[in-house]
Amino acid sequence: MIVTAEFLDRYDVQQVGGATILEYWIPAEDLDELNANIVGTIDVVAEYR
C-alpha cells in the first residue's frame, strides 16, 4: 500500500519492538483522511482463518 508523502509527513515514525520494526501511528480520528490518501489499490495477498 502506498500513502501520499504529504499525508505521512505530518507523523513521526515510531520504533516498536526492535530496531527494524518501524510504524506510523495514525490517530483514529485521521483514518478517513488516511484512506483518502491511499494511492492505487489494496491487494489481498493472504487470508488466515
N, CA, C and O of each residue as an XYZ file, in Angstrom:
196
protein
N       0.850     -1.172      0.000
C       0.000      0.000      0.000
C       0.893      1.231      0.000
O       1.897      1.284      0.710
N       0.527      2.192     -0.782
C       1.259      3.457     -0.861
C       0.337      4.567     -0.371
O      -0.829      4.645     -0.758
N       0.882      5.419      0.486
C       0.149      6.579      1.004
C       0.951      7.815      0.621
O       2.182      7.796      0.640
N       0.251      8.889      0.272
C       0.947     10.096     -0.170
C       1.904     10.620      0.906
O       1.607     10.582      2.100
N       3.038     11.102      0.454
C       4.048     11.647      1.362
C       3.522     12.869      2.104
O       3.860     13.085      3.268
N       2.695     13.669      1.435
C       2.155     14.871      2.075
C       1.361     14.513      3.334
O       1.403     15.244      4.323
N       0.644     13.401      3.299
C      -0.105     12.966      4.478
C       0.840     12.421      5.542
O       0.764     12.824      6.703
N       1.721     11.516      5.161
C       2.601     10.859      6.141
C       3.615     11.809      6.771
O       4.070     11.576      7.890
N       3.967     12.867      6.069
C       4.945     13.827      6.608
C       4.477     14.476      7.909
O       5.292     15.042      8.638
N       3.198     14.406      8.208
C       2.672     15.009      9.441
C       2.923     14.137     10.670
O       2.725     14.587     11.798
N       3.356     12.893     10.458
C       3.507     11.942     11.557
C       4.956     11.480     11.672
O       5.667     11.377     10.672
N       5.383     11.205     12.899
C       6.718     10.669     13.134
C       6.687      9.155     13.020
O       5.693      8.516     13.364
N       7.786      8.585     12.533
C       7.927      7.135     12.502
C       8.273      6.682     13.917
O       9.139      7.257     14.575
N       7.576      5.636     14.374
C       7.785      5.104     15.723
C       8.532      3.778     15.625
O       8.194      2.935     14.794
N       9.544      3.589     16.466
C      10.244      2.312     16.546
C       9.581      1.483     17.633
O       9.486      1.916     18.781
N       9.122      0.289     17.271
C       8.428     -0.571     18.229
C       9.026     -1.969     18.192
O       9.310     -2.492     17.115
N       9.216     -2.567     19.331
C       9.660     -3.959     19.389
C      11.128     -4.180     19.119
O      11.802     -4.818     19.928
N      11.643     -3.690     18.036
C      13.042     -3.895     17.672
C      13.501     -2.843     16.691
O      12.707     -2.037     16.208
N      14.776     -2.855     16.402
C      15.377     -1.808     15.566
C      14.808     -1.780     14.145
O      14.825     -0.735     13.494
N      14.311     -2.905     13.666
C      13.825     -2.954     12.286
C      12.307     -2.855     12.179
O      11.757     -2.954     11.082
N      11.626     -2.661     13.306
C      10.168     -2.561     13.289
C       9.783     -1.097     13.432
O       9.856     -0.523     14.519
N       9.373     -0.504     12.317
C       9.041      0.919     12.271
C       7.601      1.077     11.798
O       7.163      0.395     10.871
N       6.872      1.980     12.441
C       5.457      2.184     12.129
C       5.097      3.662     12.182
O       5.715      4.452     12.894
N       4.085      4.005     11.411
C       3.425      5.292     11.591
C       2.250      5.052     12.520
O       1.488      4.108     12.311
N       2.083      5.872     13.530
C       0.931      5.783     14.416
C      -0.045      6.861     13.981
O       0.165      8.043     14.255
N      -1.106      6.459     13.306
C      -2.111      7.383     12.791
C      -3.286      7.382     13.770
O      -3.883      6.330     13.999
N      -3.628      8.517     14.344
C      -4.767      8.562     15.273
C      -6.069      8.165     14.580
O      -6.250      8.424     13.390
N      -6.970      7.537     15.330
C      -8.234      7.060     14.772
C      -9.017      8.184     14.103
O      -9.678      7.954     13.090
N      -8.954      9.383     14.646
C      -9.718     10.481     14.048
C      -9.183     10.897     12.678
O      -9.845     11.657     11.971
N      -8.001     10.417     12.287
C      -7.415     10.739     10.985
C      -7.566      9.611      9.967
O      -7.037      9.719      8.860
N      -8.275      8.527     10.312
C      -8.359      7.367      9.425
C      -9.087      7.659      8.119
O      -8.697      7.137      7.075
N     -10.122      8.470      8.148
C     -10.810      8.814      6.898
C      -9.863      9.530      5.940
O      -9.865      9.263      4.738
N      -9.059     10.436      6.476
C      -8.090     11.152      5.639
C      -6.983     10.219      5.157
O      -6.523     10.337      4.021
N      -6.550      9.284      6.022
C      -5.570      8.285      5.597
C      -6.113      7.505      4.410
O      -5.425      7.349      3.401
N      -7.347      7.012      4.525
C      -7.953      6.252      3.429
C      -8.030      7.069      2.149
O      -7.843      6.524      1.061
N      -8.299      8.353      2.254
C      -8.392      9.220      1.078
C      -7.030      9.436      0.428
O      -6.958      9.823     -0.739
N      -5.937      9.188      1.175
C      -4.587      9.409      0.662
C      -3.886      8.130      0.219
O      -2.691      8.146     -0.076
N      -4.626      7.022      0.173
C      -4.063      5.779     -0.359
C      -4.019      5.896     -1.876
O      -5.003      6.287     -2.504
N      -2.871      5.554     -2.461
C      -2.678      5.624     -3.904
C      -2.749      4.201     -4.457
O      -2.053      3.306     -3.976
N      -3.583      4.000     -5.459
C      -3.691      2.676     -6.067
C      -4.680      1.802     -5.325
O      -5.580      2.296     -4.645
N      -4.501      0.484     -5.465
C      -5.424     -0.465     -4.869
C      -4.744     -1.226     -3.739
O      -3.517     -1.274     -3.653
N      -5.557     -1.816     -2.881
C      -5.061     -2.693     -1.835
C      -5.366     -4.117     -2.285
O      -6.521     -4.458     -2.540
N      -4.340     -4.941     -2.383
C      -4.497     -6.318     -2.835
C      -4.397     -7.268     -1.650
O      -3.481     -7.149     -0.837
N      -5.325     -8.206     -1.545
C      -5.264     -9.246     -0.519
C      -4.267    -10.289     -1.013
O      -4.443    -10.861     -2.089
N      -3.222    -10.535     -0.228
C      -2.192    -11.498     -0.627
C      -2.247    -12.772      0.199
O      -1.634    -13.771     -0.178
N      -2.965    -12.763      1.317
C      -3.130    -13.965      2.133
C      -4.345    -13.777      3.025
O      -4.757    -12.659      3.333
N      -4.897    -14.898      3.424
C      -6.042    -14.886      4.319
C      -5.840    -15.980      5.353
O      -5.505    -17.112      5.006
N      -6.042    -15.647      6.620
C      -5.849    -16.596      7.713
C      -7.156    -16.723      8.475
O      -7.798    -15.723      8.796
N      -7.541    -17.937      8.759
C      -8.786    -18.170      9.499
C      -8.506    -19.015     10.708
O      -9.422    -19.327     11.469
